[in-house]
Amino acid sequence: GAFMHRLAIALLSAGCLACGKTDTAAKPPVRTQREKDSALAGSQIPGAGGVGAALRASDTVSAHIRATDTVAP
């Protein structure tokens, strides 16, 4: 809902601020969006369960698509 939308904007904004730094020190490895979403889903932040449910639904659809792509005609 609206809370998750505001939370996503806040997280993205924080990430954008961090990306603007020009520090030449060793940078941590870049995390994929999937890794970020998975970390969020495992957190205690309100609404995190919805993120986890969305990831599971996405995995289910992806698995179904892969399964139908491998079926011989």
Buried (B, 14 or more C-beta within 10 A) or exposed (E): EEEBEEBBEEEEEEEEEEEEEEEEEEEEEEEEEEEBBBEBBEEEBEBBEBBBEEBEEEEEEEEEEEEEEEEEE
